[in-house]
């Protein structure tokens, strides 16, 4: 059994045990932070589009817009469901007060439809299936810009009939909007995160591959640090090296993969394209755009995940360095055999 004839070597081993602590803590913190946003990702994306982007309210609010427009048109005794919408303003100079309808429309847009309009006109989210809705909302806003509190019936019929017609088109085409939103909710990137959920849970156990590996190497060190194939070696020490090497390789490879993926993601975001978005933008463009244009959506869906992945990257960095240090130290001890007894000492024992 090896005694502490070489305290520097033993102190280095103790240091390596301590070097594992930051990686273990960072891994547990990162995985704990990551599991909730990861498992909640589909629901958060649904909530993001339905509530943050207001698409869940598009049909109901558009119906309200149509009802308000009919109320304004009724003041001029005009029913577009029967008479249709004229191609040009009719010659009717009778003045009516539509202030209430104007304010109601303005309120609906400020609370809901302006957000939907912003998304459907967005350079990335405004995919082709959302363009009809974007055009209808733009036409409604253009007509609303022509509204005054008091207007002649000719102008009322022209403006409010256009608003009613576009609102009705939005309601009738809501199925196409739902299909378009589903392409975001069920994108391949979302499915990839869901498919890897079990892997991230497994990361909780990952630090202990290296802990167990270092335990076996400590046994090797305690038994003299010499293989049985060398003079003065120990079978027990030699046997401890086998699980050490296997577990070290598992720990090193997985943490190295996490580290490399993190580095590639950080440095090559401009080469990862998001095909579901308009214009096939790269990941870097999408991330920066969402942070600036839609901060509430980013905070709901991605902010916590970004923080957790940054912590996981730090854990992989610490553990990869620790693994390399442990690997180098074990190779040096196996090669240098600092605890090997001299031939004379072995003969004396015999």
C-alpha positions as CSV (number, residue, x, y, z in Angstrom):
1,X,0.0,0.0,0.0
2,X,1.4,3.4,-1.0
3,X,2.1,5.8,1.8
4,X,2.4,9.6,1.3
5,X,6.0,9.4,0.2
6,X,5.2,11.8,-2.6
7,X,2.9,14.5,-1.1
8,X,2.9,16.6,-4.2
9,X,1.3,13.9,-6.2
10,X,-1.3,13.3,-3.5
11,X,-2.0,17.0,-3.2
12,X,-2.5,17.2,-6.9
13,X,-5.1,14.4,-6.7
14,X,-6.9,16.3,-3.9
15,X,-6.9,19.4,-6.1
16,X,-8.5,17.5,-8.9
17,X,-11.3,16.4,-6.6
18,X,-11.9,20.0,-5.7
19,X,-11.8,21.0,-9.4
20,X,-14.9,18.9,-10.0
21,X,-17.0,20.9,-7.6
22,X,-17.7,24.0,-9.9
23,X,-18.6,21.7,-12.8
24,X,-21.0,19.7,-10.6
25,X,-22.7,22.7,-9.2
26,X,-22.9,24.5,-12.6
27,X,-24.4,21.3,-14.2
28,X,-27.1,20.9,-11.6
29,X,-28.0,24.6,-11.7
30,X,-28.1,24.6,-15.5
31,X,-30.2,21.5,-15.9
32,X,-32.6,22.6,-13.2
33,X,-33.0,26.0,-15.0
34,X,-33.3,24.3,-18.3
35,X,-35.9,21.6,-17.6
36,X,-38.8,24.0,-16.9
37,X,-38.5,26.2,-20.0
38,X,-37.7,23.1,-22.1
39,X,-40.8,21.2,-21.0
40,X,-42.8,24.3,-21.2
41,X,-41.6,25.3,-24.7
42,X,-44.6,24.1,-26.7
43,X,-47.0,25.7,-24.3
44,X,-45.0,28.9,-24.1
45,X,-44.9,29.1,-27.9
46,X,-48.7,28.6,-28.1
47,X,-49.2,31.2,-25.4
48,X,-46.8,33.5,-27.2
49,X,-48.8,33.4,-30.4
50,X,-52.2,33.2,-28.8
51,X,-51.8,35.8,-26.1
52,X,-48.6,37.8,-26.6
53,X,-49.2,38.1,-30.3
54,X,-53.0,38.2,-29.8
55,X,-53.9,35.7,-32.5
56,X,-56.3,33.9,-30.2
57,X,-58.4,37.1,-30.2
58,X,-58.2,37.8,-34.0
59,X,-61.5,36.3,-35.0
60,X,-63.5,37.7,-32.1
61,X,-62.1,41.2,-32.4
62,X,-62.6,41.2,-36.1
63,X,-66.2,40.3,-35.6
64,X,-66.5,43.2,-33.3
65,X,-65.0,45.5,-35.9
66,X,-67.6,44.3,-38.4
67,X,-70.4,44.8,-35.9
68,X,-69.2,48.4,-35.1
69,X,-69.0,49.2,-38.8
70,X,-72.5,48.0,-39.4
71,X,-73.7,50.2,-36.5
72,X,-72.0,53.2,-38.2
73,X,-73.5,52.3,-41.6
74,X,-77.0,51.9,-40.1
75,X,-76.9,55.6,-39.3
76,X,-77.0,56.2,-43.0
77,X,-79.6,53.4,-43.5
78,X,-77.1,51.3,-45.4
79,X,-76.7,47.5,-45.1
80,X,-73.7,46.2,-47.0
81,X,-74.9,42.6,-46.6
82,X,-77.8,43.6,-49.0
83,X,-76.4,46.4,-51.1
84,X,-72.7,45.4,-51.1
85,X,-69.8,47.9,-50.9
86,X,-69.8,50.6,-53.6
87,X,-66.7,51.0,-55.7
88,X,-66.8,54.8,-55.1
89,X,-68.3,57.0,-52.4
90,X,-72.1,57.5,-53.1
91,X,-73.4,61.1,-53.4
92,X,-75.0,61.4,-50.0
93,X,-74.1,64.6,-48.0
94,X,-76.3,63.9,-45.0
95,X,-74.0,64.3,-41.9
96,X,-73.9,61.7,-39.1
97,X,-72.0,61.4,-35.9
98,X,-69.8,58.3,-35.8
99,X,-67.5,59.4,-33.0
100,X,-68.4,56.5,-30.8
101,X,-67.8,53.9,-33.5
102,X,-64.4,55.5,-34.3
103,X,-63.3,55.4,-30.7
104,X,-64.4,51.8,-30.4
105,X,-62.4,50.8,-33.4
106,X,-59.4,52.7,-32.2
107,X,-59.6,50.9,-28.9
108,X,-59.8,47.4,-30.4
109,X,-56.7,48.1,-32.5
110,X,-54.7,49.6,-29.7
111,X,-55.4,46.6,-27.4
112,X,-55.3,43.7,-29.9
113,X,-55.3,44.1,-33.7
114,X,-52.3,46.5,-33.9
115,X,-50.2,43.7,-32.4
116,X,-51.6,41.1,-34.8
117,X,-51.0,43.6,-37.7
118,X,-47.3,44.1,-36.6
119,X,-46.7,40.3,-36.6
120,X,-48.4,39.6,-39.9
121,X,-46.4,42.4,-41.5
122,X,-43.1,41.4,-39.8
123,X,-40.1,40.6,-42.1
124,X,-39.8,37.1,-40.6
125,X,-43.1,36.2,-39.0
126,X,-45.1,37.6,-41.9
127,X,-45.1,34.4,-44.0
128,X,-47.2,34.1,-47.2
129,X,-50.1,32.4,-45.4
130,X,-50.5,35.5,-43.2
131,X,-50.2,38.0,-46.0
132,X,-54.0,38.1,-46.7
133,X,-54.7,38.9,-43.1
134,X,-51.9,41.5,-43.1
135,X,-53.4,43.1,-46.2
136,X,-56.9,43.2,-44.7
137,X,-55.7,44.8,-41.5
138,X,-53.7,47.3,-43.4
139,X,-56.8,48.2,-45.5
140,X,-58.8,48.6,-42.3
141,X,-56.2,51.0,-40.8
142,X,-56.1,53.0,-44.1
143,X,-59.9,53.3,-43.9
144,X,-59.8,54.3,-40.2
145,X,-57.4,57.1,-41.0
146,X,-60.1,58.6,-43.1
147,X,-62.6,58.7,-40.3
148,X,-63.8,61.8,-38.5
149,X,-66.2,62.3,-35.6
150,X,-68.9,63.7,-38.0
151,X,-69.0,62.7,-41.6
152,X,-71.3,62.9,-44.6
153,X,-73.0,59.6,-45.3
154,X,-71.1,59.2,-48.6
155,X,-67.8,59.1,-46.7
156,X,-69.3,56.9,-43.9
157,X,-70.5,54.3,-46.4
158,X,-67.2,54.3,-48.3
159,X,-65.0,54.0,-45.2
160,X,-67.0,51.8,-42.9
161,X,-68.1,49.5,-45.7
162,X,-64.4,48.9,-46.5
163,X,-63.7,48.2,-42.8
164,X,-66.7,45.8,-42.6
165,X,-65.7,44.0,-45.7
166,X,-62.0,43.4,-44.7
167,X,-63.1,42.4,-41.2
168,X,-65.5,39.8,-42.7
169,X,-62.7,38.5,-44.9
170,X,-60.4,38.0,-41.9
171,X,-63.1,36.1,-40.1
172,X,-63.8,33.8,-43.1
173,X,-60.1,33.2,-43.6
174,X,-59.2,32.5,-40.0
175,X,-58.6,28.8,-40.8
176,X,-55.7,29.7,-43.0
177,X,-54.3,31.9,-40.2
178,X,-54.6,29.0,-37.7
179,X,-52.7,26.7,-40.1
180,X,-49.9,29.3,-40.5
181,X,-49.6,29.7,-36.7
182,X,-49.4,25.9,-36.4
183,X,-46.3,25.9,-38.6
184,X,-44.5,28.0,-35.9
185,X,-45.9,26.0,-33.0
186,X,-44.9,22.7,-34.5
187,X,-41.7,23.7,-36.2
188,X,-38.8,21.2,-36.4
189,X,-36.8,23.2,-33.9
190,X,-39.5,22.9,-31.3
191,X,-39.8,19.1,-32.0
192,X,-36.0,18.8,-31.7
193,X,-36.1,20.4,-28.2
194,X,-38.9,18.0,-27.2
195,X,-37.1,15.0,-28.5
196,X,-34.0,15.9,-26.4
197,X,-35.9,16.4,-23.2
198,X,-34.8,13.1,-21.8
199,X,-31.2,13.9,-22.6
200,X,-31.3,17.0,-20.5
201,X,-32.8,15.1,-17.6
202,X,-29.9,12.7,-17.9
203,X,-27.4,15.6,-17.6
204,X,-28.2,15.6,-13.8
205,X,-26.3,12.3,-13.6
206,X,-23.5,13.3,-15.9
207,X,-21.1,14.8,-13.4
208,X,-21.1,11.6,-11.4
209,X,-19.5,9.6,-14.2
210,X,-16.3,11.6,-13.6
211,X,-16.8,11.4,-9.8
212,X,-17.0,7.6,-9.9
213,X,-14.1,7.5,-12.4
214,X,-11.9,9.6,-10.1
215,X,-12.9,7.4,-7.2
216,X,-11.5,4.4,-9.1
217,X,-8.3,6.3,-9.9
218,X,-8.0,7.2,-6.3
219,X,-8.1,3.5,-5.5
220,X,-5.4,3.0,-8.1
221,X,-3.4,5.9,-6.4
222,X,-3.9,4.5,-2.9
223,X,-2.8,1.0,-4.0
224,X,0.5,2.3,-5.2
225,X,-0.2,3.7,-8.6
226,X,1.6,0.8,-10.3
227,X,0.0,-1.7,-12.7
228,X,0.3,-5.4,-12.0
229,X,2.3,-5.7,-15.2
230,X,5.1,-3.7,-13.6
231,X,7.4,-4.9,-10.8
232,X,5.8,-4.1,-7.4
233,X,2.4,-3.5,-9.1
234,X,-1.0,-4.4,-7.6
235,X,-3.8,-6.4,-9.3
236,X,-6.3,-4.2,-7.4
237,X,-4.7,-1.1,-8.7
238,X,-4.7,-2.5,-12.3
239,X,-8.4,-3.5,-12.0
240,X,-9.4,0.0,-10.8
241,X,-7.9,1.5,-14.0
242,X,-10.5,-0.3,-16.3
243,X,-13.7,1.4,-15.0
244,X,-11.7,4.6,-14.5
245,X,-10.8,4.8,-18.2
246,X,-14.3,3.8,-19.4
247,X,-16.1,6.4,-17.2
248,X,-13.5,9.1,-17.9
249,X,-14.1,8.6,-21.7
250,X,-17.9,8.8,-21.3
251,X,-17.7,12.0,-19.2
252,X,-15.1,13.6,-21.4
253,X,-17.0,12.9,-24.6
254,X,-20.4,14.1,-23.5
255,X,-19.1,17.3,-21.9
256,X,-16.9,17.9,-24.9
257,X,-19.9,17.5,-27.2
258,X,-21.9,20.0,-25.1
259,X,-19.0,22.4,-25.2
260,X,-18.5,22.1,-28.9
261,X,-22.2,22.5,-29.7
262,X,-22.2,25.6,-27.4
263,X,-19.2,27.1,-29.2
264,X,-20.7,26.3,-32.6
265,X,-24.0,27.9,-31.6
266,X,-22.4,31.0,-30.3
267,X,-20.0,31.5,-33.3
268,X,-22.0,30.1,-36.2
269,X,-25.5,31.3,-35.5
270,X,-25.4,33.0,-38.9
271,X,-25.1,29.6,-40.6
272,X,-28.2,28.0,-38.9
273,X,-31.3,28.9,-41.0
274,X,-34.9,28.9,-39.7
275,X,-36.9,27.6,-42.7
276,X,-40.3,28.2,-41.2
277,X,-39.8,32.0,-41.1
278,X,-40.2,34.4,-44.0
279,X,-37.0,34.8,-46.1
280,X,-35.3,31.8,-44.5
281,X,-33.3,34.0,-42.0
282,X,-30.5,32.6,-39.9
283,X,-30.6,32.1,-36.2
284,X,-28.6,35.2,-35.3
285,X,-30.9,37.4,-37.3
286,X,-34.0,35.9,-35.7
287,X,-32.7,36.1,-32.1
288,X,-31.7,39.8,-32.4
289,X,-34.9,40.7,-34.2
290,X,-37.2,39.1,-31.7
291,X,-35.3,40.6,-28.8
292,X,-35.8,44.1,-30.3
293,X,-39.1,43.9,-32.0
294,X,-41.0,41.4,-29.7
295,X,-39.3,41.6,-26.2
296,X,-42.4,40.2,-24.4
297,X,-42.4,37.1,-26.7
298,X,-38.7,36.6,-26.1
299,X,-39.0,36.9,-22.3
300,X,-41.9,34.3,-22.3
301,X,-40.4,31.7,-24.7
302,X,-36.6,32.0,-24.8
303,X,-35.1,34.2,-22.1
304,X,-35.0,31.6,-19.4
305,X,-33.7,29.0,-21.8
306,X,-30.9,31.2,-23.0
307,X,-29.8,31.8,-19.4
308,X,-29.9,28.0,-18.6
309,X,-27.9,27.1,-21.8
310,X,-25.3,29.7,-20.9
311,X,-24.9,28.1,-17.5
312,X,-24.7,24.7,-19.1
313,X,-22.0,25.9,-21.4
314,X,-20.0,27.2,-18.4
315,X,-20.5,23.7,-16.7
316,X,-19.2,22.0,-19.9
317,X,-16.2,24.4,-20.0
318,X,-15.3,23.7,-16.4
319,X,-15.8,20.0,-16.6
320,X,-13.9,19.6,-19.9
321,X,-10.9,21.3,-18.4
322,X,-11.2,19.2,-15.2
323,X,-11.4,16.0,-17.4
324,X,-8.3,17.0,-19.3
325,X,-6.4,17.7,-16.1
326,X,-7.5,14.4,-14.6
327,X,-6.5,12.6,-17.8
328,X,-3.1,14.2,-18.0
329,X,-2.5,13.6,-14.3
330,X,-3.5,9.9,-14.5
331,X,-1.2,9.4,-17.6
332,X,1.7,11.1,-15.8
333,X,1.2,8.9,-12.7
334,X,1.0,5.7,-14.7
335,X,4.1,6.7,-16.7
336,X,6.2,8.2,-13.9
337,X,5.1,5.6,-11.2
338,X,6.2,7.9,-8.3
339,X,5.3,5.3,-5.7
340,X,7.1,2.4,-7.3
341,X,9.4,0.6,-4.9
342,X,13.0,0.0,-5.8
343,X,14.2,-3.5,-6.7
344,X,16.2,-3.7,-3.5
345,X,13.2,-2.8,-1.4
346,X,11.1,-5.5,-3.0
347,X,13.9,-8.1,-2.5
348,X,14.2,-7.1,1.1
349,X,10.4,-7.7,1.6
350,X,10.7,-11.1,0.0
